[in-house]
Amino acid sequence: MSEDKIDVSIEDFFSNILESIGKISDDEIFDLLSKSHKTISTAESVTGGLLSSRLTAFSGSSNYFIGGIISYHSRIKVAELMIPGSLIAAEGPVSSKVACAMAEGIKKRFKTDFGLSTTGCAGPLPLQKSPVGLVYIAIASEKGCECKELHLAGTRGEIRERAAQAALGLLWIELGGEI
């Protein structure tokens, strides 16, 4: 099989996972997170608080959601999430390394079991080297950091909503939820 076919197959596979994740309801995620007795914190850039809003939509969410930081500007990523400025300068604010640094930084700062992060370009114009729709979601846990690169289509609002849903899906998978 050629590399092109492998890439397409992987992309199709991940698209199917994203479609399945889109069908997971917030209350299913809330239920699984509550039963896990784990805590979570968020570091959001591209989603601008949507992820935290969805995680706190249910009564009792304070049992697992400790807090979040909207680190929309790189200055906040450095000051509040302890991300080296040199990393952002080298990689840009939209990268897998920065997404993992955000997730690890928030997990450490808030002393939670999981740190969940989003960074990306929702448009309408590209950001430096990042095309519209390029999004990274990451989750940090005791096992390390896992990051996914997404290429999302749609309006600015749709990209942000899809990024939040994908991040919740990554949490769902980390908690052992079935797709």
Beta strands, then each sheet from edge to edge (+ up, - down):
strand 1: 40-44
strand 2: 65-70
strand 3: 114-120
strand 4: 134-141
strand 5: 144-151
sheet 1: 2+ 1+ 3+ 4- 5+
end
